[in-house]
Amino acid sequence: MPWFGLWGTTGSAFWWVLPLIGLVFMSVMFFVCFRSFGLGCMGGRQRTSSEISDLRHQVESLKEDVRKLVPQPK
């Protein structure tokens, strides 16, 4: 049995089409990801300054809570 099925090598003339489609798809995805680099590839959103300050306050309060829970060496 031949490698290319019952018809032999009839489909081997267009072997370059699938790699070409793959390269085009990869280049489009590369362009989309780096075009929206500020948003990230997963479609994130920009945070406002009030959200950032709220997150900083939450992180500081969590750090204080951890300091209270961890026993201090004597």
C-alpha positions, -999 to 999 in steps of 0.1 A, spaced: 0 0 0 15 34 -10 21 61 16 -4 85 1 -35 62 0 -51 45 -30 -44 73 -55 -7 75 -49 8 110 -50 -21 130 -63 -22 153 -32 15 157 -28 17 186 -53 1 209 -27 20 199 4 31 235 9 -4 249 15 -9 237 51 25 250 63 17 283 46 -17 285 63 0 277 96 27 304 92 1 330 82 -20 321 113 10 323 136 21 357 121 -14 371 126 -16 359 162 19 373 168 8 407 154 -24 407 174 -6 399 207 21 425 203 -2 451 189 -23 450 220 7 446 243 -7 471 268 -38 450 271 -21 417 270 -29 387 248 -57 376 271 -77 408 266 -70 425 299 -82 460 306 -65 492 317 -68 499 354 -77 533 367 -55 551 393 -82 546 420 -82 509 414 -44 508 417 -44 528 449 -72 505 463 -51 474 454 -20 490 471 -40 496 503 -53 460 502 -18 446 498 -5 467 527 -34 456 549 -27 420 540 10 425 549 0 439 582 -23 409 588 6 385 580 29 403 604 4 400 631 -1 362 625 36 353 622 52 349 656 80 373 662 114 358 672 125 368 708 
